[in-house]
Amino acid sequence: MSQRHQFEPLNPKSDSSARPFVLVNMAMSADGKIATANRTSGTFGSVRDHEHLYELRATADAVMSGARTVDLHDYTLGPGAECFRQLRRRRGLADCHLRIVVTGSGSLNPQAACFRERCSPIIVLASERAPAAALKKLNAVADAVKVAGADGVDFAVALRWLWAEWQVRRLLCEGGGELNDALFRAGLVDELHLTICPRIIGGRAAPTIADGVGFPGLSDAFQMRLTSTKRVGDELFCVFRRANQRAAARSR
């Protein structure tokens, strides 16, 4: 089967507003935490939740994560076992998706595990806040570094660039909370996959699925609708779609 995505940069599309369909996938405790307060906890979901992560990666043209998540947990953001690569091939996708790491400040470690695993190109999204010296180091290990935004990454610009230059049509974001928050506030999340796990972590400093600035009031909050739920053991797998999906489609 021919592979649709070979990661060759393309000429910009005539529709300059087009962007990828964005999914966010997260697992959280029953009290809404994604890690302990000291952020040293690893994955706490079940084997089924871990499989679900790779199943979603197998549908995506690119997988995106924040620099802190990549640095703390040695994530390679790879496609997983051969069975998941086969899923990609059946969909006409390359064996491995693009990998995207977000570092507004340029603090991403150039020795991170993802740079040592060369299964596919790695794109770094940064902002003008990142020092030139840090960007130079990242340019040396990444396949592309895109600077978009002044104080933080301008995701509207970055996603349009990913669509036009790298043919990213379906983008999976795996956190952490500050990255998710920025996407929600920018109105760029189309679908949320949320696994609720039977644990209580506690702690006011423990991160949630959407940390960062947040919305100033309930009337400003990002509205979603529940489209499906499935219980597997003691975990609940939920899928939400943005409430104004039609308006989002028109904006793309």
Secondary structure, DSSP 4 states (H G I P E B T S, - for coil): ---S------PPPS-TT---EEEEEEEEETTS-SS-TTS-----S-HHHHHHHHHHHTT-SEEEEEHHHHHHHT------SHHHHHHHHHTT--SS-EEEEEETTS---TT-HHHH--SS-EEEEE-TTS-HHHHHHHHHHSSEEEE--SSS--HHHHHHHHHHHH---EEEE---HHHHHHHHHTT---EEEEEEES-----TTS--TT-SS--SSGGGSPPEEEEEEEEETTEEEEEEEETTHHHHHHH-
